[in-house]
């Protein structure tokens, strides 16, 4: 299981990172780059930047 998080709007990113790290789950933080999102520096968290635009991070298809 991979957790996908809307990096532009998720108010509980830090909690997701903490729980996912404890459970050993990979996390993909998806952002269109319009707001600065600091990578947490955890080995299980990957930043994914999509094209700019409204709700662009909401329509990621892996």
PDBQT receptor file of N, H, CA, C and O in Angstrom, charges set to zero:
ATOM      1  N   UNK A   1       0.850  -1.167   0.000  1.00  0.00    +0.000 N 
ATOM      2  CA  UNK A   1       0.000   0.000   0.000  1.00  0.00    +0.000 C 
ATOM      3  C   UNK A   1       0.900   1.235   0.000  1.00  0.00    +0.000 C 
ATOM      4  O   UNK A   1       1.874   1.313   0.749  1.00  0.00    +0.000 OA
ATOM      5  N   UNK A   2       0.558   2.181  -0.841  1.00  0.00    +0.000 N 
ATOM      6  H   UNK A   2      -0.233   2.117  -1.450  1.00  0.00    +0.000 HD
ATOM      7  CA  UNK A   2       1.241   3.476  -0.885  1.00  0.00    +0.000 C 
ATOM      8  C   UNK A   2       0.218   4.542  -0.519  1.00  0.00    +0.000 C 
ATOM      9  O   UNK A   2      -0.883   4.566  -1.069  1.00  0.00    +0.000 OA
ATOM     10  N   UNK A   3       0.575   5.412   0.397  1.00  0.00    +0.000 N 
ATOM     11  H   UNK A   3       1.469   5.393   0.844  1.00  0.00    +0.000 HD
ATOM     12  CA  UNK A   3      -0.303   6.515   0.773  1.00  0.00    +0.000 C 
ATOM     13  C   UNK A   3       0.020   7.724  -0.092  1.00  0.00    +0.000 C 
ATOM     14  O   UNK A   3       1.177   8.134  -0.185  1.00  0.00    +0.000 OA
ATOM     15  N   UNK A   4      -0.998   8.294  -0.722  1.00  0.00    +0.000 N 
ATOM     16  H   UNK A   4      -1.938   7.961  -0.646  1.00  0.00    +0.000 HD
ATOM     17  CA  UNK A   4      -0.843   9.519  -1.504  1.00  0.00    +0.000 C 
ATOM     18  C   UNK A   4      -1.463  10.661  -0.711  1.00  0.00    +0.000 C 
ATOM     19  O   UNK A   4      -2.602  10.564  -0.256  1.00  0.00    +0.000 OA
ATOM     20  N   UNK A   5      -0.711  11.738  -0.548  1.00  0.00    +0.000 N 
ATOM     21  H   UNK A   5       0.215  11.817  -0.918  1.00  0.00    +0.000 HD
ATOM     22  CA  UNK A   5      -1.157  12.883   0.244  1.00  0.00    +0.000 C 
ATOM     23  C   UNK A   5      -1.138  14.120  -0.637  1.00  0.00    +0.000 C 
ATOM     24  O   UNK A   5      -0.167  14.370  -1.351  1.00  0.00    +0.000 OA
ATOM     25  N   UNK A   6      -2.219  14.896  -0.584  1.00  0.00    +0.000 N 
ATOM     26  H   UNK A   6      -3.008  14.693  -0.004  1.00  0.00    +0.000 HD
ATOM     27  CA  UNK A   6      -2.274  16.170  -1.297  1.00  0.00    +0.000 C 
ATOM     28  C   UNK A   6      -1.390  17.153  -0.536  1.00  0.00    +0.000 C 
ATOM     29  O   UNK A   6      -1.786  17.676   0.506  1.00  0.00    +0.000 OA
ATOM     30  N   UNK A   7      -0.207  17.396  -1.054  1.00  0.00    +0.000 N 
ATOM     31  H   UNK A   7       0.115  16.971  -1.900  1.00  0.00    +0.000 HD
ATOM     32  CA  UNK A   7       0.757  18.250  -0.373  1.00  0.00    +0.000 C 
ATOM     33  C   UNK A   7       0.355  19.703  -0.316  1.00  0.00    +0.000 C 
ATOM     34  O   UNK A   7       0.873  20.456   0.508  1.00  0.00    +0.000 OA
ATOM     35  N   UNK A   8      -0.565  20.114  -1.180  1.00  0.00    +0.000 N 
ATOM     36  H   UNK A   8      -0.987  19.502  -1.849  1.00  0.00    +0.000 HD
ATOM     37  CA  UNK A   8      -0.992  21.512  -1.206  1.00  0.00    +0.000 C 
ATOM     38  C   UNK A   8      -2.087  21.808  -0.188  1.00  0.00    +0.000 C 
ATOM     39  O   UNK A   8      -2.270  22.964   0.194  1.00  0.00    +0.000 OA
ATOM     40  N   UNK A   9      -2.824  20.782   0.261  1.00  0.00    +0.000 N 
ATOM     41  H   UNK A   9      -2.675  19.843  -0.050  1.00  0.00    +0.000 HD
ATOM     42  CA  UNK A   9      -3.992  21.078   1.076  1.00  0.00    +0.000 C 
ATOM     43  C   UNK A   9      -4.178  20.199   2.315  1.00  0.00    +0.000 C 
ATOM     44  O   UNK A   9      -5.027  20.518   3.147  1.00  0.00    +0.000 OA
ATOM     45  N   UNK A  10      -3.443  19.137   2.469  1.00  0.00    +0.000 N 
ATOM     46  H   UNK A  10      -2.753  18.878   1.793  1.00  0.00    +0.000 HD
ATOM     47  CA  UNK A  10      -3.673  18.225   3.593  1.00  0.00    +0.000 C 
ATOM     48  C   UNK A  10      -3.237  18.866   4.911  1.00  0.00    +0.000 C 
ATOM     49  O   UNK A  10      -2.062  19.192   5.078  1.00  0.00    +0.000 OA
ATOM     50  N   UNK A  11      -4.173  19.048   5.851  1.00  0.00    +0.000 N 
ATOM     51  H   UNK A  11      -5.127  18.783   5.715  1.00  0.00    +0.000 HD
ATOM     52  CA  UNK A  11      -3.817  19.694   7.115  1.00  0.00    +0.000 C 
ATOM     53  C   UNK A  11      -3.124  18.757   8.112  1.00  0.00    +0.000 C 
ATOM     54  O   UNK A  11      -2.660  19.210   9.158  1.00  0.00    +0.000 OA
ATOM     55  N   UNK A  12      -3.050  17.466   7.801  1.00  0.00    +0.000 N 
ATOM     56  H   UNK A  12      -3.427  17.098   6.951  1.00  0.00    +0.000 HD
ATOM     57  CA  UNK A  12      -2.477  16.500   8.749  1.00  0.00    +0.000 C 
ATOM     58  C   UNK A  12      -1.262  15.777   8.166  1.00  0.00    +0.000 C 
ATOM     59  O   UNK A  12      -1.020  14.611   8.477  1.00  0.00    +0.000 OA
ATOM     60  N   UNK A  13      -0.505  16.470   7.324  1.00  0.00    +0.000 N 
ATOM     61  H   UNK A  13      -0.702  17.418   7.071  1.00  0.00    +0.000 HD
ATOM     62  CA  UNK A  13       0.671  15.844   6.697  1.00  0.00    +0.000 C 
ATOM     63  C   UNK A  13       1.637  15.270   7.723  1.00  0.00    +0.000 C 
ATOM     64  O   UNK A  13       2.081  14.130   7.587  1.00  0.00    +0.000 OA
ATOM     65  N   UNK A  14       1.965  16.046   8.742  1.00  0.00    +0.000 N 
ATOM     66  H   UNK A  14       1.605  16.973   8.852  1.00  0.00    +0.000 HD
ATOM     67  CA  UNK A  14       2.946  15.594   9.740  1.00  0.00    +0.000 C 
ATOM     68  C   UNK A  14       2.481  14.322  10.446  1.00  0.00    +0.000 C 
ATOM     69  O   UNK A  14       3.285  13.428  10.709  1.00  0.00    +0.000 OA
ATOM     70  N   UNK A  15       1.192  14.241  10.751  1.00  0.00    +0.000 N 
ATOM     71  H   UNK A  15       0.539  14.968  10.538  1.00  0.00    +0.000 HD
ATOM     72  CA  UNK A  15       0.657  13.040  11.392  1.00  0.00    +0.000 C 
ATOM     73  C   UNK A  15       0.736  11.846  10.456  1.00  0.00    +0.000 C 
ATOM     74  O   UNK A  15       1.066  10.739  10.881  1.00  0.00    +0.000 OA
ATOM     75  N   UNK A  16       0.432  12.070   9.170  1.00  0.00    +0.000 N 
ATOM     76  H   UNK A  16       0.165  12.970   8.824  1.00  0.00    +0.000 HD
ATOM     77  CA  UNK A  16       0.533  10.999   8.172  1.00  0.00    +0.000 C 
ATOM     78  C   UNK A  16       1.965  10.492   8.100  1.00  0.00    +0.000 C 
ATOM     79  O   UNK A  16       2.192   9.283   8.082  1.00  0.00    +0.000 OA
ATOM     80  N   UNK A  17       2.936  11.403   8.057  1.00  0.00    +0.000 N 
ATOM     81  H   UNK A  17       2.752  12.386   8.072  1.00  0.00    +0.000 HD
ATOM     82  CA  UNK A  17       4.343  11.000   7.998  1.00  0.00    +0.000 C 
ATOM     83  C   UNK A  17       4.718  10.161   9.220  1.00  0.00    +0.000 C 
ATOM     84  O   UNK A  17       5.381   9.132   9.094  1.00  0.00    +0.000 OA
ATOM     85  N   UNK A  18       4.297  10.600  10.381  1.00  0.00    +0.000 N 
ATOM     86  H   UNK A  18       3.758  11.437  10.483  1.00  0.00    +0.000 HD
ATOM     87  CA  UNK A  18       4.659   9.913  11.625  1.00  0.00    +0.000 C 
ATOM     88  C   UNK A  18       4.072   8.498  11.666  1.00  0.00    +0.000 C 
ATOM     89  O   UNK A  18       4.779   7.539  11.977  1.00  0.00    +0.000 OA
ATOM     90  N   UNK A  19       2.785   8.371  11.354  1.00  0.00    +0.000 N 
ATOM     91  H   UNK A  19       2.210   9.150  11.101  1.00  0.00    +0.000 HD
ATOM     92  CA  UNK A  19       2.129   7.062  11.401  1.00  0.00    +0.000 C 
ATOM     93  C   UNK A  19       2.667   6.147  10.302  1.00  0.00    +0.000 C 
ATOM     94  O   UNK A  19       2.920   4.968  10.551  1.00  0.00    +0.000 OA
ATOM     95  N   UNK A  20       2.845   6.674   9.096  1.00  0.00    +0.000 N 
ATOM     96  H   UNK A  20       2.640   7.632   8.894  1.00  0.00    +0.000 HD
ATOM     97  CA  UNK A  20       3.357   5.860   7.992  1.00  0.00    +0.000 C 
ATOM     98  C   UNK A  20       4.766   5.363   8.287  1.00  0.00    +0.000 C 
ATOM     99  O   UNK A  20       5.098   4.221   7.967  1.00  0.00    +0.000 OA
ATOM    100  N   UNK A  21       5.586   6.196   8.884  1.00  0.00    +0.000 N 
ATOM    101  H   UNK A  21       5.316   7.124   9.143  1.00  0.00    +0.000 HD
ATOM    102  CA  UNK A  21       6.942   5.782   9.241  1.00  0.00    +0.000 C 
ATOM    103  C   UNK A  21       6.900   4.677  10.286  1.00  0.00    +0.000 C 
ATOM    104  O   UNK A  21       7.642   3.700  10.194  1.00  0.00    +0.000 OA
ATOM    105  N   UNK A  22       6.038   4.831  11.271  1.00  0.00    +0.000 N 
ATOM    106  H   UNK A  22       5.435   5.625  11.346  1.00  0.00    +0.000 HD
ATOM    107  CA  UNK A  22       5.915   3.807  12.312  1.00  0.00    +0.000 C 
ATOM    108  C   UNK A  22       5.450   2.475  11.728  1.00  0.00    +0.000 C 
ATOM    109  O   UNK A  22       5.896   1.417  12.174  1.00  0.00    +0.000 OA
ATOM    110  N   UNK A  23       4.550   2.515  10.728  1.00  0.00    +0.000 N 
ATOM    111  H   UNK A  23       4.188   3.374  10.366  1.00  0.00    +0.000 HD
ATOM    112  CA  UNK A  23       4.017   1.291  10.129  1.00  0.00    +0.000 C 
ATOM    113  C   UNK A  23       4.838   0.797   8.943  1.00  0.00    +0.000 C 
ATOM    114  O   UNK A  23       4.560  -0.272   8.398  1.00  0.00    +0.000 OA
ATOM    115  N   UNK A  24       5.844   1.566   8.542  1.00  0.00    +0.000 N 
ATOM    116  H   UNK A  24       6.069   2.434   8.985  1.00  0.00    +0.000 HD
ATOM    117  CA  UNK A  24       6.686   1.158   7.417  1.00  0.00    +0.000 C 
ATOM    118  C   UNK A  24       6.020   1.312   6.062  1.00  0.00    +0.000 C 
ATOM    119  O   UNK A  24       6.329   0.565   5.133  1.00  0.00    +0.000 OA
ATOM    120  N   UNK A  25       5.114   2.269   5.936  1.00  0.00    +0.000 N 
ATOM    121  H   UNK A  25       4.863   2.875   6.691  1.00  0.00    +0.000 HD
ATOM    122  CA  UNK A  25       4.402   2.489   4.678  1.00  0.00    +0.000 C 
ATOM    123  C   UNK A  25       5.051   3.605   3.869  1.00  0.00    +0.000 C 
ATOM    124  O   UNK A  25       5.476   4.613   4.433  1.00  0.00    +0.000 OA
ATOM    125  N   UNK A  26       5.131   3.434   2.547  1.00  0.00    +0.000 N 
ATOM    126  H   UNK A  26       4.786   2.615   2.088  1.00  0.00    +0.000 HD
ATOM    127  CA  UNK A  26       5.638   4.517   1.710  1.00  0.00    +0.000 C 
ATOM    128  C   UNK A  26       4.576   5.602   1.529  1.00  0.00    +0.000 C 
ATOM    129  O   UNK A  26       3.380   5.317   1.475  1.00  0.00    +0.000 OA
ATOM    130  N   UNK A  27       5.034   6.840   1.438  1.00  0.00    +0.000 N 
ATOM    131  H   UNK A  27       6.006   7.072   1.482  1.00  0.00    +0.000 HD
ATOM    132  CA  UNK A  27       4.143   7.990   1.263  1.00  0.00    +0.000 C 
ATOM    133  C   UNK A  27       4.615   8.785   0.056  1.00  0.00    +0.000 C 
ATOM    134  O   UNK A  27       5.811   9.027  -0.106  1.00  0.00    +0.000 OA
ATOM    135  N   UNK A  28       3.674   9.192  -0.792  1.00  0.00    +0.000 N 
ATOM    136  H   UNK A  28       2.702   8.996  -0.660  1.00  0.00    +0.000 HD
ATOM    137  CA  UNK A  28       3.957  10.088  -1.907  1.00  0.00    +0.000 C 
ATOM    138  C   UNK A  28       3.207  11.385  -1.634  1.00  0.00    +0.000 C 
ATOM    139  O   UNK A  28       1.980  11.384  -1.535  1.00  0.00    +0.000 OA
ATOM    140  N   UNK A  29       3.930  12.478  -1.515  1.00  0.00    +0.000 N 
ATOM    141  H   UNK A  29       4.927  12.478  -1.595  1.00  0.00    +0.000 HD
ATOM    142  CA  UNK A  29       3.323  13.789  -1.290  1.00  0.00    +0.000 C 
ATOM    143  C   UNK A  29       3.249  14.479  -2.644  1.00  0.00    +0.000 C 
ATOM    144  O   UNK A  29       4.274  14.813  -3.238  1.00  0.00    +0.000 OA
ATOM    145  N   UNK A  30       2.028  14.691  -3.125  1.00  0.00    +0.000 N 
ATOM    146  H   UNK A  30       1.195  14.419  -2.642  1.00  0.00    +0.000 HD
ATOM    147  CA  UNK A  30       1.803  15.244  -4.453  1.00  0.00    +0.000 C 
ATOM    148  C   UNK A  30       1.481  16.728  -4.330  1.00  0.00    +0.000 C 
ATOM    149  O   UNK A  30       0.587  17.123  -3.583  1.00  0.00    +0.000 OA
ATOM    150  N   UNK A  31       2.227  17.545  -5.078  1.00  0.00    +0.000 N 
ATOM    151  H   UNK A  31       2.954  17.224  -5.685  1.00  0.00    +0.000 HD
ATOM    152  CA  UNK A  31       2.064  18.994  -5.001  1.00  0.00    +0.000 C 
ATOM    153  C   UNK A  31       2.255  19.595  -6.386  1.00  0.00    +0.000 C 
ATOM    154  O   UNK A  31       3.010  19.071  -7.204  1.00  0.00    +0.000 OA
ATOM    155  N   UNK A  32       1.564  20.696  -6.638  1.00  0.00    +0.000 N 
ATOM    156  H   UNK A  32       0.951  21.122  -5.973  1.00  0.00    +0.000 HD
ATOM    157  CA  UNK A  32       1.784  21.376  -7.917  1.00  0.00    +0.000 C 
ATOM    158  C   UNK A  32       2.824  22.479  -7.782  1.00  0.00    +0.000 C 
ATOM    159  O   UNK A  32       3.081  23.206  -8.741  1.00  0.00    +0.000 OA
ATOM    160  N   UNK A  33       3.415  22.610  -6.623  1.00  0.00    +0.000 N 
ATOM    161  H   UNK A  33       3.206  22.019  -5.844  1.00  0.00    +0.000 HD
ATOM    162  CA  UNK A  33       4.483  23.574  -6.415  1.00  0.00    +0.000 C 
ATOM    163  C   UNK A  33       4.021  24.990  -6.149  1.00  0.00    +0.000 C 
ATOM    164  O   UNK A  33       4.851  25.890  -6.018  1.00  0.00    +0.000 OA
ATOM    165  N   UNK A  34       2.711  25.216  -6.065  1.00  0.00    +0.000 N 
ATOM    166  H   UNK A  34       2.036  24.485  -6.171  1.00  0.00    +0.000 HD
ATOM    167  CA  UNK A  34       2.213  26.570  -5.833  1.00  0.00    +0.000 C 
ATOM    168  C   UNK A  34       2.461  27.030  -4.396  1.00  0.00    +0.000 C 
ATOM    169  O   UNK A  34       2.558  28.229  -4.133  1.00  0.00    +0.000 OA
ATOM    170  N   UNK A  35       2.561  26.085  -3.479  1.00  0.00    +0.000 N 
ATOM    171  H   UNK A  35       2.482  25.111  -3.693  1.00  0.00    +0.000 HD
ATOM    172  CA  UNK A  35       2.858  26.392  -2.081  1.00  0.00    +0.000 C 
ATOM    173  C   UNK A  35       4.116  25.627  -1.704  1.00  0.00    +0.000 C 
ATOM    174  O   UNK A  35       4.268  24.464  -2.077  1.00  0.00    +0.000 OA
ATOM    175  N   UNK A  36       4.998  26.249  -0.985  1.00  0.00    +0.000 N 
ATOM    176  H   UNK A  36       4.874  27.194  -0.681  1.00  0.00    +0.000 HD
ATOM    177  CA  UNK A  36       6.218  25.529  -0.595  1.00  0.00    +0.000 C 
ATOM    178  C   UNK A  36       5.898  24.389   0.377  1.00  0.00    +0.000 C 
ATOM    179  O   UNK A  36       5.287  24.598   1.425  1.00  0.00    +0.000 OA
ATOM    180  N   UNK A  37       6.319  23.193   0.006  1.00  0.00    +0.000 N 
ATOM    181  H   UNK A  37       6.814  23.023  -0.846  1.00  0.00    +0.000 HD
ATOM    182  CA  UNK A  37       6.142  22.021   0.858  1.00  0.00    +0.000 C 
ATOM    183  C   UNK A  37       7.531  21.502   1.184  1.00  0.00    +0.000 C 
ATOM    184  O   UNK A  37       8.280  21.105   0.291  1.00  0.00    +0.000 OA
ATOM    185  N   UNK A  38       7.868  21.505   2.447  1.00  0.00    +0.000 N 
ATOM    186  H   UNK A  38       7.260  21.827   3.172  1.00  0.00    +0.000 HD
ATOM    187  CA  UNK A  38       9.185  21.045   2.873  1.00  0.00    +0.000 C 
ATOM    188  C   UNK A  38       9.202  19.527   2.961  1.00  0.00    +0.000 C 
ATOM    189  O   UNK A  38       8.385  18.953   3.682  1.00  0.00    +0.000 OA
ATOM    190  N   UNK A  39      10.105  18.860   2.252  1.00  0.00    +0.000 N 
ATOM    191  H   UNK A  39      10.768  19.327   1.667  1.00  0.00    +0.000 HD
ATOM    192  CA  UNK A  39      10.210  17.409   2.414  1.00  0.00    +0.000 C 
ATOM    193  C   UNK A  39      10.665  17.088   3.839  1.00  0.00    +0.000 C 
ATOM    194  O   UNK A  39      11.548  17.760   4.373  1.00  0.00    +0.000 OA
ATOM    195  N   UNK A  40      10.074  16.074   4.451  1.00  0.00    +0.000 N 
ATOM    196  H   UNK A  40       9.357  15.528   4.018  1.00  0.00    +0.000 HD
ATOM    197  CA  UNK A  40      10.407  15.781   5.838  1.00  0.00    +0.000 C 
ATOM    198  C   UNK A  40      11.758  15.092   6.031  1.00  0.00    +0.000 C 
ATOM    199  O   UNK A  40      12.213  14.952   7.166  1.00  0.00    +0.000 OA
ATOM    200  N   UNK A  41      12.404  14.662   4.957  1.00  0.00    +0.000 N 
ATOM    201  H   UNK A  41      12.034  14.776   4.035  1.00  0.00    +0.000 HD
ATOM    202  CA  UNK A  41      13.702  14.006   5.089  1.00  0.00    +0.000 C 
ATOM    203  C   UNK A  41      13.604  12.585   5.614  1.00  0.00    +0.000 C 
ATOM    204  O   UNK A  41      14.557  12.075   6.203  1.00  0.00    +0.000 OA
ATOM    205  N   UNK A  42      12.471  11.946   5.410  1.00  0.00    +0.000 N 
ATOM    206  H   UNK A  42      11.697  12.361   4.931  1.00  0.00    +0.000 HD
ATOM    207  CA  UNK A  42      12.278  10.564   5.838  1.00  0.00    +0.000 C 
ATOM    208  C   UNK A  42      12.467   9.636   4.641  1.00  0.00    +0.000 C 
ATOM    209  O   UNK A  42      12.079   9.991   3.528  1.00  0.00    +0.000 OA
ATOM    210  N   UNK A  43      13.050   8.465   4.844  1.00  0.00    +0.000 N 
ATOM    211  H   UNK A  43      13.365   8.178   5.749  1.00  0.00    +0.000 HD
ATOM    212  CA  UNK A  43      13.321   7.577   3.710  1.00  0.00    +0.000 C 
ATOM    213  C   UNK A  43      12.071   7.025   3.034  1.00  0.00    +0.000 C 
ATOM    214  O   UNK A  43      12.136   6.612   1.876  1.00  0.00    +0.000 OA
ATOM    215  N   UNK A  44      10.941   7.008   3.724  1.00  0.00    +0.000 N 
ATOM    216  H   UNK A  44      10.887   7.343   4.665  1.00  0.00    +0.000 HD
ATOM    217  CA  UNK A  44       9.720   6.455   3.147  1.00  0.00    +0.000 C 
ATOM    218  C   UNK A  44       8.828   7.517   2.498  1.00  0.00    +0.000 C 
ATOM    219  O   UNK A  44       7.751   7.189   2.000  1.00  0.00    +0.000 OA
ATOM    220  N   UNK A  45       9.257   8.780   2.493  1.00  0.00    +0.000 N 
ATOM    221  H   UNK A  45      10.132   9.046   2.897  1.00  0.00    +0.000 HD
ATOM    222  CA  UNK A  45       8.440   9.869   1.941  1.00  0.00    +0.000 C 
ATOM    223  C   UNK A  45       9.093  10.406   0.677  1.00  0.00    +0.000 C 
ATOM    224  O   UNK A  45      10.262  10.789   0.678  1.00  0.00    +0.000 OA
ATOM    225  N   UNK A  46       8.315  10.426  -0.403  1.00  0.00    +0.000 N 
ATOM    226  H   UNK A  46       7.365  10.114  -0.404  1.00  0.00    +0.000 HD
ATOM    227  CA  UNK A  46       8.798  10.922  -1.696  1.00  0.00    +0.000 C 
ATOM    228  C   UNK A  46       7.925  12.090  -2.137  1.00  0.00    +0.000 C 
ATOM    229  O   UNK A  46       6.700  12.032  -2.027  1.00  0.00    +0.000 OA
ATOM    230  N   UNK A  47       8.550  13.140  -2.630  1.00  0.00    +0.000 N 
ATOM    231  H   UNK A  47       9.545  13.188  -2.720  1.00  0.00    +0.000 HD
ATOM    232  CA  UNK A  47       7.817  14.291  -3.146  1.00  0.00    +0.000 C 
ATOM    233  C   UNK A  47       7.561  14.088  -4.635  1.00  0.00    +0.000 C 
ATOM    234  O   UNK A  47       8.461  13.690  -5.374  1.00  0.00    +0.000 OA
ATOM    235  N   UNK A  48       6.333  14.359  -5.076  1.00  0.00    +0.000 N 
ATOM    236  H   UNK A  48       5.602  14.682  -4.476  1.00  0.00    +0.000 HD
ATOM    237  CA  UNK A  48       5.955  14.277  -6.484  1.00  0.00    +0.000 C 
ATOM    238  C   UNK A  48       5.403  15.640  -6.875  1.00  0.00    +0.000 C 
ATOM    239  O   UNK A  48       4.420  16.099  -6.292  1.00  0.00    +0.000 OA
ATOM    240  N   UNK A  49       6.021  16.292  -7.854  1.00  0.00    +0.000 N 
ATOM    241  H   UNK A  49       6.819  15.919  -8.327  1.00  0.00    +0.000 HD
ATOM    242  CA  UNK A  49       5.555  17.603  -8.306  1.00  0.00    +0.000 C 
ATOM    243  C   UNK A  49       4.862  17.421  -9.644  1.00  0.00    +0.000 C 
ATOM    244  O   UNK A  49       5.436  16.870 -10.583  1.00  0.00    +0.000 OA
ATOM    245  N   UNK A  50       3.614  17.890  -9.725  1.00  0.00    +0.000 N 
ATOM    246  H   UNK A  50       3.147  18.338  -8.963  1.00  0.00    +0.000 HD
ATOM    247  CA  UNK A  50       2.826  17.805 -10.952  1.00  0.00    +0.000 C 
ATOM    248  C   UNK A  50       2.730  19.191 -11.579  1.00  0.00    +0.000 C 
ATOM    249  O   UNK A  50       3.174  20.177 -10.990  1.00  0.00    +0.000 OA
ATOM    250  N   UNK A  51       2.156  19.262 -12.764  1.00  0.00    +0.000 N 
ATOM    251  H   UNK A  51       1.796  18.461 -13.242  1.00  0.00    +0.000 HD
ATOM    252  CA  UNK A  51       2.008  20.537 -13.464  1.00  0.00    +0.000 C 
ATOM    253  C   UNK A  51       1.185  21.510 -12.629  1.00  0.00    +0.000 C 
ATOM    254  O   UNK A  51       0.296  21.108 -11.879  1.00  0.00    +0.000 OA
ATOM    255  N   UNK A  52       1.492  22.783 -12.771  1.00  0.00    +0.000 N 
ATOM    256  H   UNK A  52       2.214  23.110 -13.381  1.00  0.00    +0.000 HD
ATOM    257  CA  UNK A  52       0.755  23.818 -12.047  1.00  0.00    +0.000 C 
ATOM    258  C   UNK A  52      -0.670  23.899 -12.561  1.00  0.00    +0.000 C 
ATOM    259  O   UNK A  52      -0.938  23.629 -13.731  1.00  0.00    +0.000 OA
ATOM    260  N   UNK A  53      -1.560  24.268 -11.692  1.00  0.00    +0.000 N 
ATOM    261  H   UNK A  53      -1.342  24.488 -10.741  1.00  0.00    +0.000 HD
ATOM    262  CA  UNK A  53      -2.956  24.441 -12.071  1.00  0.00    +0.000 C 
ATOM    263  C   UNK A  53      -3.860  24.073 -10.916  1.00  0.00    +0.000 C 
ATOM    264  O   UNK A  53      -3.466  23.332 -10.015  1.00  0.00    +0.000 OA
ATOM    265  N   UNK A  54      -5.081  24.597 -10.946  1.00  0.00    +0.000 N 
ATOM    266  H   UNK A  54      -5.401  25.199 -11.678  1.00  0.00    +0.000 HD
ATOM    267  CA  UNK A  54      -6.019  24.309  -9.867  1.00  0.00    +0.000 C 
ATOM    268  C   UNK A  54      -6.304  22.809  -9.785  1.00  0.00    +0.000 C 
ATOM    269  O   UNK A  54      -6.618  22.179 -10.794  1.00  0.00    +0.000 OA
ATOM    270  N   UNK A  55      -6.198  22.252  -8.610  1.00  0.00    +0.000 N 
ATOM    271  H   UNK A  55      -5.943  22.764  -7.790  1.00  0.00    +0.000 HD
ATOM    272  CA  UNK A  55      -6.501  20.841  -8.346  1.00  0.00    +0.000 C 
ATOM    273  C   UNK A  55      -5.645  19.859  -9.134  1.00  0.00    +0.000 C 
ATOM    274  O   UNK A  55      -6.018  18.692  -9.257  1.00  0.00    +0.000 OA
ATOM    275  N   UNK A  56      -4.517  20.290  -9.666  1.00  0.00    +0.000 N 
ATOM    276  H   UNK A  56      -4.214  21.238  -9.567  1.00  0.00    +0.000 HD
ATOM    277  CA  UNK A  56      -3.658  19.383 -10.438  1.00  0.00    +0.000 C 
ATOM    278  C   UNK A  56      -3.163  18.230  -9.576  1.00  0.00    +0.000 C 
ATOM    279  O   UNK A  56      -3.013  17.112 -10.068  1.00  0.00    +0.000 OA
ATOM    280  N   UNK A  57      -2.910  18.482  -8.316  1.00  0.00    +0.000 N 
ATOM    281  H   UNK A  57      -3.031  19.391  -7.915  1.00  0.00    +0.000 HD
ATOM    282  CA  UNK A  57      -2.427  17.423  -7.422  1.00  0.00    +0.000 C 
ATOM    283  C   UNK A  57      -3.526  16.437  -7.057  1.00  0.00    +0.000 C 
ATOM    284  O   UNK A  57      -3.242  15.378  -6.498  1.00  0.00    +0.000 OA
ATOM    285  N   UNK A  58      -4.776  16.767  -7.363  1.00  0.00    +0.000 N 
ATOM    286  H   UNK A  58      -5.007  17.627  -7.817  1.00  0.00    +0.000 HD
ATOM    287  CA  UNK A  58      -5.892  15.891  -7.019  1.00  0.00    +0.000 C 
ATOM    288  C   UNK A  58      -6.142  14.814  -8.065  1.00  0.00    +0.000 C 
ATOM    289  O   UNK A  58      -6.957  13.920  -7.836  1.00  0.00    +0.000 OA
ATOM    290  N   UNK A  59      -5.469  14.876  -9.194  1.00  0.00    +0.000 N 
ATOM    291  H   UNK A  59      -4.808  15.603  -9.379  1.00  0.00    +0.000 HD
ATOM    292  CA  UNK A  59      -5.756  13.955 -10.292  1.00  0.00    +0.000 C 
ATOM    293  C   UNK A  59      -4.528  13.185 -10.738  1.00  0.00    +0.000 C 
ATOM    294  O   UNK A  59      -4.296  13.024 -11.937  1.00  0.00    +0.000 OA
ATOM    295  N   UNK A  60      -3.750  12.713  -9.798  1.00  0.00    +0.000 N 
ATOM    296  H   UNK A  60      -3.938  12.843  -8.824  1.00  0.00    +0.000 HD
ATOM    297  CA  UNK A  60      -2.554  11.927 -10.109  1.00  0.00    +0.000 C 
ATOM    298  C   UNK A  60      -2.963  10.495 -10.424  1.00  0.00    +0.000 C 
ATOM    299  O   UNK A  60      -3.712   9.879  -9.666  1.00  0.00    +0.000 OA
ATOM    300  N   UNK A  61      -2.484   9.977 -11.512  1.00  0.00    +0.000 N 
ATOM    301  H   UNK A  61      -1.876  10.477 -12.128  1.00  0.00    +0.000 HD
ATOM    302  CA  UNK A  61      -2.709   8.573 -11.862  1.00  0.00    +0.000 C 
ATOM    303  C   UNK A  61      -1.352   7.889 -11.929  1.00  0.00    +0.000 C 
ATOM    304  O   UNK A  61      -0.579   8.150 -12.851  1.00  0.00    +0.000 OA
ATOM    305  N   UNK A  62      -1.042   7.006 -10.955  1.00  0.00    +0.000 N 
ATOM    306  H   UNK A  62      -1.670   6.794 -10.206  1.00  0.00    +0.000 HD
ATOM    307  CA  UNK A  62       0.279   6.353 -10.952  1.00  0.00    +0.000 C 
ATOM    308  C   UNK A  62       0.448   5.402 -12.115  1.00  0.00    +0.000 C 
ATOM    309  O   UNK A  62       1.499   4.778 -12.254  1.00  0.00    +0.000 OA
TER     310      UNK A  62
